[in-house]
Amino acid sequence: MSTDRGIEATRTVRKKISHEHGNDARRLVEYYLKYQARFGDRLRRGPASNRGLGESDEQGAAADGDTRRS
């Protein structure tokens, strides 16, 4: 089975970032949280981002302020 070149490139970058942080999960999470805070305004929230466990699609949409019906 051949590997997707895009996935390989992503894996390479992730390994590099992990290595730069000593392969320490705590340091890596801190890095990604800071990175997210820095560029968070560019992120798009998905429809399930605010849902709690067991919350329906309708409840999640209402919590997100989306009152449209499908």
GIJOHU-V802691 format. One record per pair of residues at least 24 apart in sequence whose C-alpha atoms are under 7 Angstrom apart, sorted by the first residue. I is the first residue (numbers start at 1). GAP is how many residues later the second one is. Records with the same first field share a line. If there is no record, write none. Layout:
BEGIN
I->GAP, GAP
END
This chain:
BEGIN
none
END
